[in-house]
Amino acid sequence: MNNLEKIKKLVIEYSEKINATFEKLPAFDCSIGLAHPYIEIDSKGNYNYVI
């Protein structure tokens, strides 16, 4: 499991605890459009929260 998958797993686990809907969660690794935020890891290993 890579770091992005670990982050995704944690985000989903925490969102279930607070009853956050799927629409409120960021996407992972690429944009789904319409200024929806997403999380990526760049080539240097930095985490980026992109809007």
mmCIF file as Biopython writes it, N, C-alpha, C and O atoms, coordinates in Angstrom:
data_model
#
loop_
_atom_site.group_PDB
_atom_site.id
_atom_site.type_symbol
_atom_site.label_atom_id
_atom_site.label_alt_id
_atom_site.label_comp_id
_atom_site.label_asym_id
_atom_site.label_entity_id
_atom_site.label_seq_id
_atom_site.pdbx_PDB_ins_code
_atom_site.Cartn_x
_atom_site.Cartn_y
_atom_site.Cartn_z
_atom_site.occupancy
_atom_site.B_iso_or_equiv
_atom_site.auth_seq_id
_atom_site.auth_asym_id
_atom_site.pdbx_PDB_model_num
ATOM 1   N N  . MET A ? 1  ? 0.851   -1.169 0.000   1.0 0.0 1  A 1 
ATOM 2   C CA . MET A ? 1  ? 0.000   0.000  0.000   1.0 0.0 1  A 1 
ATOM 3   C C  . MET A ? 1  ? 0.906   1.245  0.000   1.0 0.0 1  A 1 
ATOM 4   O O  . MET A ? 1  ? 1.745   1.401  0.886   1.0 0.0 1  A 1 
ATOM 5   N N  . ASN A ? 2  ? 0.733   2.121  -0.987  1.0 0.0 2  A 1 
ATOM 6   C CA . ASN A ? 2  ? 1.565   3.316  -1.027  1.0 0.0 2  A 1 
ATOM 7   C C  . ASN A ? 2  ? 0.990   4.405  -0.114  1.0 0.0 2  A 1 
ATOM 8   O O  . ASN A ? 2  ? -0.096  4.249  0.446   1.0 0.0 2  A 1 
ATOM 9   N N  . ASN A ? 3  ? 1.719   5.487  0.026   1.0 0.0 3  A 1 
ATOM 10  C CA . ASN A ? 3  ? 1.309   6.546  0.955   1.0 0.0 3  A 1 
ATOM 11  C C  . ASN A ? 3  ? -0.037  7.169  0.589   1.0 0.0 3  A 1 
ATOM 12  O O  . ASN A ? 3  ? -0.832  7.487  1.474   1.0 0.0 3  A 1 
ATOM 13  N N  . LEU A ? 4  ? -0.297  7.345  -0.699  1.0 0.0 4  A 1 
ATOM 14  C CA . LEU A ? 4  ? -1.566  7.935  -1.112  1.0 0.0 4  A 1 
ATOM 15  C C  . LEU A ? 4  ? -2.729  7.008  -0.754  1.0 0.0 4  A 1 
ATOM 16  O O  . LEU A ? 4  ? -3.790  7.478  -0.342  1.0 0.0 4  A 1 
ATOM 17  N N  . GLU A ? 5  ? -2.541  5.728  -0.906  1.0 0.0 5  A 1 
ATOM 18  C CA . GLU A ? 5  ? -3.580  4.770  -0.524  1.0 0.0 5  A 1 
ATOM 19  C C  . GLU A ? 5  ? -3.822  4.793  0.981   1.0 0.0 5  A 1 
ATOM 20  O O  . GLU A ? 5  ? -4.959  4.666  1.434   1.0 0.0 5  A 1 
ATOM 21  N N  . LYS A ? 6  ? -2.742  4.958  1.759   1.0 0.0 6  A 1 
ATOM 22  C CA . LYS A ? 6  ? -2.884  5.049  3.214   1.0 0.0 6  A 1 
ATOM 23  C C  . LYS A ? 6  ? -3.674  6.294  3.602   1.0 0.0 6  A 1 
ATOM 24  O O  . LYS A ? 6  ? -4.545  6.242  4.471   1.0 0.0 6  A 1 
ATOM 25  N N  . ILE A ? 7  ? -3.361  7.410  2.950   1.0 0.0 7  A 1 
ATOM 26  C CA . ILE A ? 7  ? -4.097  8.653  3.227   1.0 0.0 7  A 1 
ATOM 27  C C  . ILE A ? 7  ? -5.567  8.489  2.872   1.0 0.0 7  A 1 
ATOM 28  O O  . ILE A ? 7  ? -6.443  8.886  3.640   1.0 0.0 7  A 1 
ATOM 29  N N  . LYS A ? 8  ? -5.834  7.913  1.729   1.0 0.0 8  A 1 
ATOM 30  C CA . LYS A ? 8  ? -7.223  7.703  1.292   1.0 0.0 8  A 1 
ATOM 31  C C  . LYS A ? 8  ? -7.975  6.842  2.304   1.0 0.0 8  A 1 
ATOM 32  O O  . LYS A ? 8  ? -9.113  7.146  2.663   1.0 0.0 8  A 1 
ATOM 33  N N  . LYS A ? 9  ? -7.340  5.779  2.754   1.0 0.0 9  A 1 
ATOM 34  C CA . LYS A ? 9  ? -7.965  4.892  3.732   1.0 0.0 9  A 1 
ATOM 35  C C  . LYS A ? 9  ? -8.299  5.651  5.017   1.0 0.0 9  A 1 
ATOM 36  O O  . LYS A ? 9  ? -9.398  5.514  5.554   1.0 0.0 9  A 1 
ATOM 37  N N  . LEU A ? 10 ? -7.345  6.453  5.509   1.0 0.0 10 A 1 
ATOM 38  C CA . LEU A ? 10 ? -7.579  7.228  6.735   1.0 0.0 10 A 1 
ATOM 39  C C  . LEU A ? 10 ? -8.687  8.259  6.555   1.0 0.0 10 A 1 
ATOM 40  O O  . LEU A ? 10 ? -9.533  8.424  7.433   1.0 0.0 10 A 1 
ATOM 41  N N  . VAL A ? 11 ? -8.682  8.949  5.423   1.0 0.0 11 A 1 
ATOM 42  C CA . VAL A ? 11 ? -9.715  9.955  5.165   1.0 0.0 11 A 1 
ATOM 43  C C  . VAL A ? 11 ? -11.097 9.301  5.157   1.0 0.0 11 A 1 
ATOM 44  O O  . VAL A ? 11 ? -12.043 9.839  5.733   1.0 0.0 11 A 1 
ATOM 45  N N  . ILE A ? 12 ? -11.209 8.169  4.520   1.0 0.0 12 A 1 
ATOM 46  C CA . ILE A ? 12 ? -12.494 7.469  4.471   1.0 0.0 12 A 1 
ATOM 47  C C  . ILE A ? 12 ? -12.905 6.997  5.864   1.0 0.0 12 A 1 
ATOM 48  O O  . ILE A ? 12 ? -14.069 7.132  6.241   1.0 0.0 12 A 1 
ATOM 49  N N  . GLU A ? 13 ? -11.964 6.447  6.632   1.0 0.0 13 A 1 
ATOM 50  C CA . GLU A ? 13 ? -12.280 5.998  7.989   1.0 0.0 13 A 1 
ATOM 51  C C  . GLU A ? 13 ? -12.772 7.158  8.860   1.0 0.0 13 A 1 
ATOM 52  O O  . GLU A ? 13 ? -13.774 7.036  9.564   1.0 0.0 13 A 1 
ATOM 53  N N  . TYR A ? 14 ? -12.053 8.284  8.802   1.0 0.0 14 A 1 
ATOM 54  C CA . TYR A ? 14 ? -12.449 9.448  9.612   1.0 0.0 14 A 1 
ATOM 55  C C  . TYR A ? 14 ? -13.770 10.037 9.127   1.0 0.0 14 A 1 
ATOM 56  O O  . TYR A ? 14 ? -14.575 10.495 9.938   1.0 0.0 14 A 1 
ATOM 57  N N  . SER A ? 15 ? -14.000 10.030 7.828   1.0 0.0 15 A 1 
ATOM 58  C CA . SER A ? 15 ? -15.247 10.589 7.314   1.0 0.0 15 A 1 
ATOM 59  C C  . SER A ? 15 ? -16.450 9.767  7.771   1.0 0.0 15 A 1 
ATOM 60  O O  . SER A ? 15 ? -17.527 10.315 8.008   1.0 0.0 15 A 1 
ATOM 61  N N  . GLU A ? 16 ? -16.268 8.465  7.893   1.0 0.0 16 A 1 
ATOM 62  C CA . GLU A ? 16 ? -17.354 7.615  8.382   1.0 0.0 16 A 1 
ATOM 63  C C  . GLU A ? 16 ? -17.678 7.924  9.842   1.0 0.0 16 A 1 
ATOM 64  O O  . GLU A ? 16 ? -18.837 7.861  10.251  1.0 0.0 16 A 1 
ATOM 65  N N  . LYS A ? 17 ? -16.661 8.256  10.617  1.0 0.0 17 A 1 
ATOM 66  C CA . LYS A ? 17 ? -16.875 8.585  12.030  1.0 0.0 17 A 1 
ATOM 67  C C  . LYS A ? 17 ? -17.668 9.866  12.221  1.0 0.0 17 A 1 
ATOM 68  O O  . LYS A ? 17 ? -18.399 10.007 13.202  1.0 0.0 17 A 1 
ATOM 69  N N  . ILE A ? 18 ? -17.528 10.805 11.284  1.0 0.0 18 A 1 
ATOM 70  C CA . ILE A ? 18 ? -18.233 12.081 11.420  1.0 0.0 18 A 1 
ATOM 71  C C  . ILE A ? 18 ? -19.411 12.190 10.450  1.0 0.0 18 A 1 
ATOM 72  O O  . ILE A ? 18 ? -20.022 13.251 10.317  1.0 0.0 18 A 1 
ATOM 73  N N  . ASN A ? 19 ? -19.718 11.086 9.781   1.0 0.0 19 A 1 
ATOM 74  C CA . ASN A ? 19 ? -20.841 11.027 8.841   1.0 0.0 19 A 1 
ATOM 75  C C  . ASN A ? 19 ? -20.719 12.031 7.701   1.0 0.0 19 A 1 
ATOM 76  O O  . ASN A ? 19 ? -21.714 12.620 7.280   1.0 0.0 19 A 1 
ATOM 77  N N  . ALA A ? 20 ? -19.507 12.226 7.205   1.0 0.0 20 A 1 
ATOM 78  C CA . ALA A ? 20 ? -19.295 13.105 6.049   1.0 0.0 20 A 1 
ATOM 79  C C  . ALA A ? 20 ? -19.706 12.363 4.783   1.0 0.0 20 A 1 
ATOM 80  O O  . ALA A ? 20 ? -19.415 11.177 4.629   1.0 0.0 20 A 1 
ATOM 81  N N  . THR A ? 21 ? -20.370 13.052 3.895   1.0 0.0 21 A 1 
ATOM 82  C CA . THR A ? 21 ? -20.787 12.434 2.638   1.0 0.0 21 A 1 
ATOM 83  C C  . THR A ? 21 ? -19.610 12.353 1.669   1.0 0.0 21 A 1 
ATOM 84  O O  . THR A ? 21 ? -18.636 13.094 1.796   1.0 0.0 21 A 1 
ATOM 85  N N  . PHE A ? 22 ? -19.711 11.462 0.722   1.0 0.0 22 A 1 
ATOM 86  C CA . PHE A ? 22 ? -18.659 11.248 -0.264  1.0 0.0 22 A 1 
ATOM 87  C C  . PHE A ? 22 ? -18.341 12.539 -1.021  1.0 0.0 22 A 1 
ATOM 88  O O  . PHE A ? 22 ? -17.185 12.795 -1.358  1.0 0.0 22 A 1 
ATOM 89  N N  . GLU A ? 23 ? -19.359 13.344 -1.285  1.0 0.0 23 A 1 
ATOM 90  C CA . GLU A ? 23 ? -19.174 14.588 -2.033  1.0 0.0 23 A 1 
ATOM 91  C C  . GLU A ? 23 ? -18.280 15.578 -1.296  1.0 0.0 23 A 1 
ATOM 92  O O  . GLU A ? 23 ? -17.679 16.454 -1.918  1.0 0.0 23 A 1 
ATOM 93  N N  . LYS A ? 24 ? -18.190 15.445 0.014   1.0 0.0 24 A 1 
ATOM 94  C CA . LYS A ? 24 ? -17.379 16.358 0.821   1.0 0.0 24 A 1 
ATOM 95  C C  . LYS A ? 24 ? -15.912 15.941 0.883   1.0 0.0 24 A 1 
ATOM 96  O O  . LYS A ? 24 ? -15.071 16.716 1.340   1.0 0.0 24 A 1 
ATOM 97  N N  . LEU A ? 25 ? -15.595 14.739 0.434   1.0 0.0 25 A 1 
ATOM 98  C CA . LEU A ? 25 ? -14.231 14.236 0.504   1.0 0.0 25 A 1 
ATOM 99  C C  . LEU A ? 25 ? -13.430 14.675 -0.717  1.0 0.0 25 A 1 
ATOM 100 O O  . LEU A ? 25 ? -13.991 14.857 -1.798  1.0 0.0 25 A 1 
ATOM 101 N N  . PRO A ? 26 ? -12.119 14.847 -0.546  1.0 0.0 26 A 1 
ATOM 102 C CA . PRO A ? 26 ? -11.283 15.171 -1.707  1.0 0.0 26 A 1 
ATOM 103 C C  . PRO A ? 26 ? -11.117 13.940 -2.590  1.0 0.0 26 A 1 
ATOM 104 O O  . PRO A ? 26 ? -11.311 12.806 -2.151  1.0 0.0 26 A 1 
ATOM 105 N N  . ALA A ? 27 ? -10.758 14.190 -3.831  1.0 0.0 27 A 1 
ATOM 106 C CA . ALA A ? 27 ? -10.380 13.096 -4.727  1.0 0.0 27 A 1 
ATOM 107 C C  . ALA A ? 27 ? -8.915  12.756 -4.422  1.0 0.0 27 A 1 
ATOM 108 O O  . ALA A ? 27 ? -8.252  13.462 -3.663  1.0 0.0 27 A 1 
ATOM 109 N N  . PHE A ? 28 ? -8.432  11.693 -5.010  1.0 0.0 28 A 1 
ATOM 110 C CA . PHE A ? 28 ? -7.054  11.276 -4.764  1.0 0.0 28 A 1 
ATOM 111 C C  . PHE A ? 28 ? -6.329  11.069 -6.075  1.0 0.0 28 A 1 
ATOM 112 O O  . PHE A ? 28 ? -6.807  10.354 -6.956  1.0 0.0 28 A 1 
ATOM 113 N N  . ASP A ? 29 ? -5.173  11.697 -6.200  1.0 0.0 29 A 1 
ATOM 114 C CA . ASP A ? 29 ? -4.232  11.554 -7.298  1.0 0.0 29 A 1 
ATOM 115 C C  . ASP A ? 29 ? -4.568  12.354 -8.555  1.0 0.0 29 A 1 
ATOM 116 O O  . ASP A ? 29 ? -3.660  12.675 -9.321  1.0 0.0 29 A 1 
ATOM 117 N N  . CYS A ? 30 ? -5.832  12.686 -8.794  1.0 0.0 30 A 1 
ATOM 118 C CA . CYS A ? 30 ? -6.163  13.492 -9.968  1.0 0.0 30 A 1 
ATOM 119 C C  . CYS A ? 30 ? -7.481  14.216 -9.749  1.0 0.0 30 A 1 
ATOM 120 O O  . CYS A ? 30 ? -8.308  13.808 -8.934  1.0 0.0 30 A 1 
ATOM 121 N N  . SER A ? 31 ? -7.654  15.282 -10.482 1.0 0.0 31 A 1 
ATOM 122 C CA . SER A ? 31 ? -8.850  16.105 -10.354 1.0 0.0 31 A 1 
ATOM 123 C C  . SER A ? 31 ? -10.058 15.423 -10.994 1.0 0.0 31 A 1 
ATOM 124 O O  . SER A ? 31 ? -9.929  14.727 -12.001 1.0 0.0 31 A 1 
ATOM 125 N N  . ILE A ? 32 ? -11.219 15.631 -10.404 1.0 0.0 32 A 1 
ATOM 126 C CA . ILE A ? 32 ? -12.458 15.179 -11.038 1.0 0.0 32 A 1 
ATOM 127 C C  . ILE A ? 32 ? -13.193 16.368 -11.643 1.0 0.0 32 A 1 
ATOM 128 O O  . ILE A ? 32 ? -14.306 16.230 -12.151 1.0 0.0 32 A 1 
ATOM 129 N N  . GLY A ? 33 ? -12.555 17.546 -11.583 1.0 0.0 33 A 1 
ATOM 130 C CA . GLY A ? 33 ? -13.097 18.740 -12.221 1.0 0.0 33 A 1 
ATOM 131 C C  . GLY A ? 33 ? -13.946 19.594 -11.303 1.0 0.0 33 A 1 
ATOM 132 O O  . GLY A ? 33 ? -14.168 19.254 -10.142 1.0 0.0 33 A 1 
ATOM 133 N N  . LEU A ? 34 ? -14.415 20.705 -11.839 1.0 0.0 34 A 1 
ATOM 134 C CA . LEU A ? 34 ? -15.306 21.635 -11.142 1.0 0.0 34 A 1 
ATOM 135 C C  . LEU A ? 34 ? -14.736 22.144 -9.822  1.0 0.0 34 A 1 
ATOM 136 O O  . LEU A ? 34 ? -15.473 22.316 -8.850  1.0 0.0 34 A 1 
ATOM 137 N N  . ALA A ? 35 ? -13.430 22.384 -9.785  1.0 0.0 35 A 1 
ATOM 138 C CA . ALA A ? 35 ? -12.734 22.901 -8.603  1.0 0.0 35 A 1 
ATOM 139 C C  . ALA A ? 35 ? -12.884 21.997 -7.386  1.0 0.0 35 A 1 
ATOM 140 O O  . ALA A ? 35 ? -12.822 22.467 -6.250  1.0 0.0 35 A 1 
ATOM 141 N N  . HIS A ? 36 ? -13.079 20.719 -7.617  1.0 0.0 36 A 1 
ATOM 142 C CA . HIS A ? 36 ? -13.151 19.740 -6.520  1.0 0.0 36 A 1 
ATOM 143 C C  . HIS A ? 36 ? -11.721 19.475 -6.045  1.0 0.0 36 A 1 
ATOM 144 O O  . HIS A ? 36 ? -10.863 19.143 -6.862  1.0 0.0 36 A 1 
ATOM 145 N N  . PRO A ? 37 ? -11.447 19.613 -4.761  1.0 0.0 37 A 1 
ATOM 146 C CA . PRO A ? 37 ? -10.082 19.415 -4.268  1.0 0.0 37 A 1 
ATOM 147 C C  . PRO A ? 37 ? -9.619  17.965 -4.401  1.0 0.0 37 A 1 
ATOM 148 O O  . PRO A ? 37 ? -10.415 17.026 -4.375  1.0 0.0 37 A 1 
ATOM 149 N N  . TYR A ? 38 ? -8.316  17.824 -4.542  1.0 0.0 38 A 1 
ATOM 150 C CA . TYR A ? 38 ? -7.741  16.477 -4.555  1.0 0.0 38 A 1 
ATOM 151 C C  . TYR A ? 38 ? -6.385  16.489 -3.888  1.0 0.0 38 A 1 
ATOM 152 O O  . TYR A ? 38 ? -5.746  17.533 -3.756  1.0 0.0 38 A 1 
ATOM 153 N N  . ILE A ? 39 ? -5.956  15.310 -3.469  1.0 0.0 39 A 1 
ATOM 154 C CA . ILE A ? 39 ? -4.672  15.129 -2.804  1.0 0.0 39 A 1 
ATOM 155 C C  . ILE A ? 39 ? -3.765  14.360 -3.752  1.0 0.0 39 A 1 
ATOM 156 O O  . ILE A ? 39 ? -4.159  13.349 -4.333  1.0 0.0 39 A 1 
ATOM 157 N N  . GLU A ? 40 ? -2.532  14.862 -3.897  1.0 0.0 40 A 1 
ATOM 158 C CA . GLU A ? 40 ? -1.557  14.171 -4.728  1.0 0.0 40 A 1 
ATOM 159 C C  . GLU A ? 40 ? -0.214  14.151 -4.010  1.0 0.0 40 A 1 
ATOM 160 O O  . GLU A ? 40 ? 0.027   14.928 -3.086  1.0 0.0 40 A 1 
ATOM 161 N N  . ILE A ? 41 ? 0.644   13.257 -4.448  1.0 0.0 41 A 1 
ATOM 162 C CA . ILE A ? 41 ? 2.023   13.211 -3.975  1.0 0.0 41 A 1 
ATOM 163 C C  . ILE A ? 41 ? 2.893   13.461 -5.195  1.0 0.0 41 A 1 
ATOM 164 O O  . ILE A ? 41 ? 2.819   12.723 -6.178  1.0 0.0 41 A 1 
ATOM 165 N N  . ASP A ? 42 ? 3.726   14.511 -5.132  1.0 0.0 42 A 1 
ATOM 166 C CA . ASP A ? 42 ? 4.547   14.846 -6.293  1.0 0.0 42 A 1 
ATOM 167 C C  . ASP A ? 42 ? 5.795   13.968 -6.369  1.0 0.0 42 A 1 
ATOM 168 O O  . ASP A ? 42 ? 6.007   13.094 -5.529  1.0 0.0 42 A 1 
ATOM 169 N N  . SER A ? 43 ? 6.612   14.215 -7.387  1.0 0.0 43 A 1 
ATOM 170 C CA . SER A ? 43 ? 7.791   13.378 -7.639  1.0 0.0 43 A 1 
ATOM 171 C C  . SER A ? 43 ? 8.835   13.453 -6.529  1.0 0.0 43 A 1 
ATOM 172 O O  . SER A ? 43 ? 9.700   12.581 -6.435  1.0 0.0 43 A 1 
ATOM 173 N N  . LYS A ? 44 ? 8.763   14.492 -5.684  1.0 0.0 44 A 1 
ATOM 174 C CA . LYS A ? 44 ? 9.693   14.623 -4.564  1.0 0.0 44 A 1 
ATOM 175 C C  . LYS A ? 44 ? 9.131   14.032 -3.273  1.0 0.0 44 A 1 
ATOM 176 O O  . LYS A ? 44 ? 9.787   14.061 -2.232  1.0 0.0 44 A 1 
ATOM 177 N N  . GLY A ? 45 ? 7.921   13.500 -3.347  1.0 0.0 45 A 1 
ATOM 178 C CA . GLY A ? 45 ? 7.310   12.887 -2.179  1.0 0.0 45 A 1 
ATOM 179 C C  . GLY A ? 45 ? 6.518   13.859 -1.315  1.0 0.0 45 A 1 
ATOM 180 O O  . GLY A ? 45 ? 6.095   13.510 -0.213  1.0 0.0 45 A 1 
ATOM 181 N N  . ASN A ? 46 ? 6.317   15.084 -1.812  1.0 0.0 46 A 1 
ATOM 182 C CA . ASN A ? 46 ? 5.543   16.083 -1.081  1.0 0.0 46 A 1 
ATOM 183 C C  . ASN A ? 46 ? 4.046   15.846 -1.278  1.0 0.0 46 A 1 
ATOM 184 O O  . ASN A ? 46 ? 3.599   15.493 -2.369  1.0 0.0 46 A 1 
ATOM 185 N N  . TYR A ? 47 ? 3.288   16.043 -0.213  1.0 0.0 47 A 1 
ATOM 186 C CA . TYR A ? 47 ? 1.843   15.943 -0.284  1.0 0.0 47 A 1 
ATOM 187 C C  . TYR A ? 47 ? 1.292   17.298 -0.701  1.0 0.0 47 A 1 
ATOM 188 O O  . TYR A ? 47 ? 1.709   18.331 -0.177  1.0 0.0 47 A 1 
ATOM 189 N N  . ASN A ? 48 ? 0.354   17.295 -1.644  1.0 0.0 48 A 1 
ATOM 190 C CA . ASN A ? 48 ? -0.259  18.534 -2.114  1.0 0.0 48 A 1 
ATOM 191 C C  . ASN A ? 48 ? -1.770  18.398 -2.046  1.0 0.0 48 A 1 
ATOM 192 O O  . ASN A ? 48 ? -2.343  17.409 -2.504  1.0 0.0 48 A 1 
ATOM 193 N N  . TYR A ? 49 ? -2.405  19.413 -1.466  1.0 0.0 49 A 1 
ATOM 194 C CA . TYR A ? 49 ? -3.866  19.507 -1.453  1.0 0.0 49 A 1 
ATOM 195 C C  . TYR A ? 49 ? -4.200  20.544 -2.508  1.0 0.0 49 A 1 
ATOM 196 O O  . TYR A ? 49 ? -3.941  21.732 -2.315  1.0 0.0 49 A 1 
ATOM 197 N N  . VAL A ? 50 ? -4.771  20.111 -3.616  1.0 0.0 50 A 1 
ATOM 198 C CA . VAL A ? 50 ? -4.955  20.962 -4.784  1.0 0.0 50 A 1 
ATOM 199 C C  . VAL A ? 50 ? -6.429  21.286 -4.969  1.0 0.0 50 A 1 
ATOM 200 O O  . VAL A ? 50 ? -7.298  20.420 -4.864  1.0 0.0 50 A 1 
ATOM 201 N N  . ILE A ? 51 ? -6.685  22.563 -5.249  1.0 0.0 51 A 1 
ATOM 202 C CA . ILE A ? 51 ? -8.072  22.979 -5.533  1.0 0.0 51 A 1 
ATOM 203 C C  . ILE A ? 51 ? -8.119  23.503 -6.954  1.0 0.0 51 A 1 
ATOM 204 O O  . ILE A ? 51 ? -9.179  23.913 -7.426  1.0 0.0 51 A 1 
#
